[in-house]
Amino acid sequence: MTYTTPRLALVGDRSPAVRSHARIPGLLGALAEQEQLVLDAYWIPTPDAEAPGALDGFDAIWLLPGSPYASEAGALAAIRTARERGIPFLGTCAGFQHALLEYARNVCGLTGAVHAEQEPDREERLIAPLACSLVGHEGAVEIAPDSLASRAFGATRSQERYHCAYGLNAEYLDVLRAGGLRITGTDEAGEVRIVELPEHPFFLATLFQPELAGDGTRAHAAIRALAGAAVAQAAAKAAAA
């Protein structure tokens, strides 16, 4: 058995102006130094993610903030690849929003569902403007006790940071649940903040940005959990080779 360093796809349109992007190198360094979770990370711009086979060989996929993406199709392709192939996936902020959009279209049959940031005039706005913007906001998240999120966080309540103005349109909540998506984190008003797929090895999406937790010198629990899932994925592939 030959073990190789797990490969992580960082899908997003990298920009020094996006604070969460600027923190990624330090967070990956902290994972390696503090947790001995070493990852071979590659940035994949969303237009590149649209190409067939663009994410072949990766052990985990992280769809990062930074919407509107240069290629919505590329972002959705990355999510679908992770979902259908059982590749560990983390979606944060815009990654959360697009994970819901991909699931609604390709699993729940809502082929006309849209993100209001890209198509504000369409009726089927699955992702809609929040009643109150969460840009710069910090708040508590209640986490279901029997969930991937609670195991990753080691808690059923967490204080998290946001930088977004869009979230799930509650009118679509029931159809997403009926399709198998699990809501495992809400704010104190009951608004959706974490979703996951119970039948998937590791599929987690958060409206908040774990990249912004603390001072950036230690990776958030969600990021550590993704790294651990990537290590397990790489080990399983090596064992099967």
C-alpha positions in Angstrom: 0.0 0.0 0.0 1.4 3.4 -1.0 0.0 6.3 0.9 0.0 9.8 -0.7 -0.7 13.2 0.8 -4.4 13.9 0.5 -5.3 16.3 -2.3 -7.7 19.1 -1.5 -9.5 21.1 -4.2 -10.1 24.7 -3.1 -12.9 25.7 -5.6 -13.4 29.4 -5.8 -12.2 32.6 -7.6 -9.2 33.5 -5.5 -8.9 37.1 -4.6 -6.8 39.0 -2.0 -9.8 41.2 -1.4 -11.8 38.2 0.1 -10.7 37.9 3.7 -11.6 34.2 3.9 -9.4 33.5 0.9 -6.5 35.3 2.5 -6.7 33.2 5.6 -6.6 29.8 3.8 -2.7 29.4 3.6 -2.4 30.1 7.4 -5.3 27.7 8.2 -3.7 24.9 6.2 -0.4 25.6 7.8 -2.0 25.4 11.2 -3.6 22.1 10.3 -0.2 20.6 9.4 1.6 22.0 12.4 -1.0 21.7 15.1 -3.0 18.7 14.0 -0.6 16.8 11.8 -3.2 17.0 9.0 -1.1 17.7 6.0 -3.0 18.4 2.7 -1.8 19.1 -0.8 -4.1 22.0 -1.7 -4.9 23.4 -5.2 -7.0 26.4 -6.1 -9.4 25.6 -8.8 -11.2 28.7 -10.3 -14.9 28.1 -10.9 -14.5 28.3 -14.8 -11.9 25.5 -14.6 -14.1 23.4 -12.3 -16.7 23.3 -15.1 -14.5 21.2 -17.3 -15.1 17.4 -17.3 -12.6 15.6 -15.1 -11.4 18.8 -13.5 -11.7 17.4 -10.0 -10.6 13.8 -10.7 -8.1 12.5 -8.1 -9.0 14.9 -5.3 -9.7 13.5 -1.8 -11.8 16.5 -0.7 -13.5 19.5 -2.2 -14.0 22.8 -0.4 -16.3 25.3 -2.2 -15.3 28.7 -0.8 -17.0 32.1 -0.4 -16.8 34.7 -3.0 -20.1 35.0 -4.9 -21.2 35.7 -7.5 -18.8 33.1 -8.9 -17.2 33.6 -12.2 -18.9 30.3 -13.3 -22.0 29.2 -11.4 -21.9 26.1 -13.6 -18.4 25.3 -12.3 -19.4 25.7 -8.7 -22.4 23.5 -9.2 -20.3 20.9 -11.0 -17.9 20.7 -8.1 -20.8 20.1 -5.7 -22.4 17.5 -7.9 -19.0 15.7 -8.3 -18.5 15.5 -4.5 -22.1 14.5 -3.9 -22.3 11.7 -6.5 -18.8 10.3 -6.0 -18.8 10.3 -2.2 -15.9 12.8 -2.0 -15.7 14.7 1.3 -17.2 18.2 0.7 -17.4 21.4 2.7 -19.3 24.4 1.4 -19.0 27.7 3.2 -21.1 30.9 2.7 -21.7 31.0 -1.1 -20.6 27.3 -1.0 -23.6 26.6 1.3 -26.0 28.6 -1.0 -24.9 26.7 -4.1 -24.9 23.3 -2.4 -28.6 24.0 -1.7 -29.1 25.1 -5.3 -27.4 22.0 -6.8 -29.4 19.7 -4.5 -32.7 21.4 -5.4 -32.1 21.2 -9.1 -30.6 17.8 -9.4 -32.1 15.8 -6.6 -35.4 17.5 -5.8 -36.4 18.3 -9.4 -36.6 22.0 -8.9 -34.9 22.6 -12.3 -35.9 26.3 -12.3 -34.5 27.2 -8.9 -32.1 30.1 -9.0 -29.9 32.3 -6.8 -31.3 35.8 -6.4 -27.9 37.4 -6.6 -27.5 36.2 -10.2 -31.2 36.3 -11.2 -33.1 38.7 -9.0 -36.2 38.9 -11.2 -36.9 35.1 -11.5 -39.8 33.7 -9.4 -38.1 30.5 -8.2 -35.6 32.1 -5.9 -34.3 29.3 -3.8 -31.6 31.5 -2.5 -33.0 34.9 -1.6 -32.0 38.1 0.2 -31.9 37.7 4.0 -34.4 39.8 5.9 -31.4 41.2 7.7 -28.0 41.1 6.1 -25.4 39.0 8.0 -22.4 40.9 6.6 -20.0 41.4 9.6 -22.5 39.6 11.9 -21.7 37.1 14.6 -24.3 34.8 16.2 -25.1 31.6 17.9 -25.9 28.4 16.0 -27.9 25.6 17.5 -26.6 22.2 16.3 -28.6 18.9 16.2 -27.0 16.5 18.7 -26.9 13.4 16.4 -25.3 15.0 13.4 -22.1 15.2 11.5 -21.8 18.9 12.5 -22.1 18.1 16.3 -19.5 15.4 16.0 -17.2 17.7 14.1 -17.7 20.7 16.4 -17.8 18.6 19.6 -20.8 20.7 20.7 -24.5 21.5 20.1 -24.0 25.2 20.2 -21.4 27.4 18.5 -20.7 31.1 18.0 -20.0 31.8 14.4 -19.1 34.7 12.0 -20.9 35.6 8.8 -20.3 37.7 5.7 -23.4 37.2 3.6 -26.7 38.7 2.5 -28.4 35.7 1.0 -29.8 32.5 2.5 -32.4 29.8 1.9 -35.9 30.8 1.0 -37.9 29.1 3.7 -40.7 28.3 1.2 -38.4 25.5 -0.2 -37.4 24.0 3.2 -40.0 21.1 3.1 -39.1 20.0 -0.4 -35.4 19.9 0.4 -36.0 17.9 3.6 -38.3 15.5 1.7 -35.5 15.0 -0.8 -33.1 13.9 1.9 -31.2 17.0 2.8 -30.8 17.3 6.6 -31.0 20.7 8.4 -28.6 20.3 11.4 -27.9 23.9 12.4 -30.1 26.9 12.9 -29.8 30.3 14.4 -31.8 31.3 17.4 -34.7 32.3 15.2 -34.7 28.9 13.5 -33.2 30.1 10.2 -31.1 27.4 8.4 -27.3 27.7 9.0 -26.0 24.2 8.5 -27.0 21.4 6.2 -25.6 17.9 5.6 -26.3 14.6 3.7 -26.7 11.7 6.1 -25.9 9.0 3.5 -22.7 10.7 2.3 -19.3 10.0 3.9 -18.8 13.7 4.6 -21.0 16.4 3.1 -21.3 19.6 5.2 -22.3 23.1 4.3 -22.5 26.2 6.5 -23.9 29.7 5.8 -21.3 31.1 8.2 -17.6 31.3 7.4 -15.5 29.1 9.5 -12.5 30.7 7.8 -13.1 33.8 9.9 -13.2 32.1 13.3 -10.7 33.4 15.9 -7.5 35.1 14.8 -6.7 32.7 11.9 -4.0 30.9 13.8 -6.1 27.7 14.4 -8.4 26.0 12.0 -12.1 25.9 12.8 -13.6 22.5 13.8 -15.4 22.2 10.4 -12.1 22.7 8.5 -10.3 20.1 10.8 -13.1 17.7 10.1 -12.9 18.1 6.4 -9.1 17.5 6.6 -9.7 14.4 8.6 -12.2 13.1 6.1 -9.7 13.8 3.3 -7.0 11.8 5.1 -9.5 8.9 5.5 -10.4 9.1 1.8 -6.8 9.0 0.7 -6.0 6.1 3.0 -9.0 4.1 1.7 -8.0 4.7 -1.9 -4.5 3.6 -1.1 -5.7 0.5 0.6 -7.9 -0.4 -2.4 -5.1 0.1 -4.9 
